[in-house]
Amino acid sequence: MENDSQTINVDLTYIDHLANGDQDLKKTLVVSVIEDLPLEMIKLKDCFEEKDVEGYYKVAHKLKTTYAYVGLKENKIVHNALERYKKDGTFEFDTSIFPDLLQIGEDTVMQLRKIYPEVSI
């Protein structure tokens, strides 16, 4: 995999900015990512495999926000997997990227759990 768990660096700068010093809000946002990311990744994979373009677009849109929260929006694998639409309106289905994308999701959750070990889901 191009980006293994050692190279995934969660960055909470954006969440810090949103929370504006409110540690409870920061924790709420991080917990939301920990809870939602695995479920959204499963939905995305299902839409991808079913070639459900509309469903994929909706889930990918939500994931782009989630990955922005943790500083991974510009990660090459994440970006390539979530930006499947071409300028001409066609949609590219390439499931080969999913193992790496799923691993990034798992690594992201693991890193967030290290930051907030008291969160159990």
Buried (B, 14 or more C-beta within 10 A) or exposed (E): EEBEEEEBEBEBEBBBEEBEEEEEEBBEBBBEBBEBBBEBBEBBBEBBEEEBBEBBBBBBEBBBEBBBBBBBBEBEBBEBBBEBBEEEEEEEEEEEBBEBBBBBBBBBBEBBBEEEEEBEE
